[in-house]
Amino acid sequence: EPGVQVVAMFRQPEDRLQSAYFHMRDQIRPTHCVRCEWSSSPIGCCWTDWGWPPRDFLQVHRDVAGGIPPEAAISRYTGCMTSMILGKGCMSRYANTEEHVRRATTLVDNFLFVGDQSRWNLSICLFNTILTGRRFLLPRQLANTRPTFAKVLDPHDPNASRIVTRDPIDGPLWAH
């Protein structure tokens, strides 16, 4: 819309998929839960606000709760950044074509600011500089408000170090 300026912090797509998996895994505990008809096990976060239909959500949470690795549980939910730029939910699987990537890339080119989550401090300093003309960081801008508890799978699993997810939709947008 005219006059609207957009700022965004992006994350390397495969890191985002892994993080989503571990965030869901961390939320599967009694203190943050609702109960579902498919299981007496509690589940936590990430319902329709992540963009997926309840049926998909339930299957993914079954998989995560069952210890299925990230590439099997969520790797099919690609295109999060592209979908969100196009006004859809992250896990909606809406963005799935080169045309979607092209449209999202065109929109990103008009953003006021795009930061890199893996370079948070530098990105925030650059953001502050663009908006104010001064280089600075505030302590509250550096606080980790969304920590994930353990970011590793079973360390005794010989396949744990080979877990890989790929995002063929967001990959080109990230590269851009």
C-alpha positions in Angstrom: 0.0 0.0 0.0 1.2 3.5 -0.6 3.3 4.9 2.3 3.8 1.5 4.0 7.3 0.6 4.8 8.2 -2.9 5.6 11.1 -4.2 7.6 11.9 -7.9 8.0 14.4 -10.2 9.7 15.0 -13.4 7.6 16.5 -16.6 8.6 18.4 -19.2 6.5 15.5 -21.5 5.4 17.0 -24.8 6.7 17.8 -23.2 10.0 14.2 -22.0 10.2 12.9 -25.5 9.5 15.1 -27.0 12.2 14.2 -24.3 14.6 10.4 -24.8 14.0 10.9 -28.5 14.7 12.8 -27.9 18.0 10.3 -25.2 19.1 7.4 -27.6 18.6 9.3 -30.4 20.4 10.0 -28.0 23.3 6.3 -27.2 23.6 5.2 -30.8 23.8 4.9 -30.9 27.6 2.2 -30.6 30.2 2.8 -27.0 31.2 2.0 -25.6 27.7 -0.6 -27.8 26.4 -4.0 -28.8 25.2 -5.1 -32.4 24.7 -6.0 -33.8 21.4 -8.4 -36.6 20.5 -5.6 -38.6 18.8 -3.5 -38.9 21.9 -3.4 -38.6 25.6 0.0 -36.9 25.2 -0.1 -33.1 25.6 0.8 -30.8 22.7 1.7 -27.2 22.7 2.2 -24.5 20.2 2.0 -23.6 16.6 -1.6 -24.1 15.5 -3.3 -22.2 12.7 -1.2 -19.1 13.5 1.6 -20.9 11.7 -0.7 -21.2 8.6 -1.4 -24.9 8.5 -4.8 -26.6 8.7 -5.5 -28.5 12.0 -5.1 -31.9 10.3 -1.6 -31.1 9.1 -0.7 -29.6 12.5 -1.9 -32.8 14.3 0.1 -35.1 12.0 3.3 -33.0 12.4 2.9 -32.9 16.2 2.4 -36.7 16.2 5.6 -37.0 14.3 7.5 -34.6 16.5 6.2 -36.2 19.7 7.2 -39.6 18.3 10.7 -38.5 17.8 10.6 -38.5 14.0 13.5 -36.4 12.8 13.0 -32.9 11.3 13.6 -33.9 7.7 10.7 -36.4 7.9 8.4 -34.4 10.1 8.5 -30.9 8.6 10.7 -30.7 5.5 7.7 -30.7 3.3 6.6 -27.3 4.8 8.9 -25.2 2.6 8.4 -21.7 1.4 7.7 -20.0 4.8 9.3 -16.7 4.0 7.9 -16.6 0.5 4.4 -17.5 1.7 4.5 -14.9 4.4 5.7 -12.1 2.0 2.8 -13.1 -0.2 0.3 -12.8 2.7 -0.1 -16.4 3.6 0.9 -18.5 6.7 4.4 -19.8 7.2 3.4 -23.5 7.1 0.6 -23.1 4.6 2.7 -24.6 1.7 1.1 -21.8 -0.4 4.3 -20.7 -2.1 5.5 -23.6 -4.3 6.4 -22.2 -7.7 9.1 -20.1 -9.3 6.5 -17.4 -9.9 5.8 -17.2 -6.2 9.5 -16.7 -5.5 9.7 -14.1 -8.3 6.8 -12.1 -6.8 8.2 -12.3 -3.3 11.7 -11.3 -4.5 10.1 -8.2 -6.2 8.3 -7.3 -3.0 11.5 -7.7 -0.8 13.3 -5.3 -3.1 10.9 -2.7 -1.9 11.3 -3.3 1.8 12.9 -0.6 3.9 15.1 -3.0 5.7 16.0 -6.7 5.5 18.1 -8.2 8.3 19.7 -11.6 8.8 18.7 -13.4 12.0 22.0 -15.2 12.2 23.7 -11.8 12.3 21.2 -10.3 14.7 23.5 -7.8 16.5 24.9 -6.5 13.2 21.4 -6.4 11.6 19.9 -4.5 14.6 22.8 -2.0 14.5 22.2 -1.4 10.8 18.5 -1.1 11.3 19.0 1.5 14.0 21.5 3.4 11.8 19.1 3.4 8.8 16.2 4.7 11.0 18.1 7.2 13.1 21.4 7.9 11.4 23.2 6.7 14.6 24.9 3.4 15.2 23.8 1.8 18.5 22.3 -1.2 20.2 20.0 -1.3 23.1 20.2 -4.2 25.6 16.5 -5.1 25.0 17.2 -5.4 21.3 19.7 -8.2 22.1 17.6 -10.3 24.5 16.7 -13.8 23.3 12.9 -13.8 23.9 12.3 -17.1 22.1 15.0 -19.5 23.3 14.8 -23.2 22.3 15.9 -25.5 25.0 17.9 -28.3 23.5 18.8 -27.9 19.8 20.1 -31.4 19.3 18.5 -34.8 18.7 19.5 -37.8 20.7 23.3 -37.6 20.9 23.5 -41.4 20.8 21.7 -41.5 17.4 24.4 -42.2 14.7 22.2 -40.4 12.2 21.8 -37.2 14.3 24.7 -35.4 12.7 23.4 -36.1 9.2 20.0 -34.5 9.6 19.5 -32.2 6.7 16.4 -30.3 5.5 16.2 -28.3 2.3 13.9 -25.6 1.2 13.7 -25.3 -2.6 11.3 -22.4 -2.4 12.9 -20.1 0.2 16.4 -21.0 -0.9 16.4 -18.7 -4.0 14.7 -15.9 -2.0 17.3 -16.3 0.7 20.1 -16.1 -1.9 18.6 -13.0 -3.3 
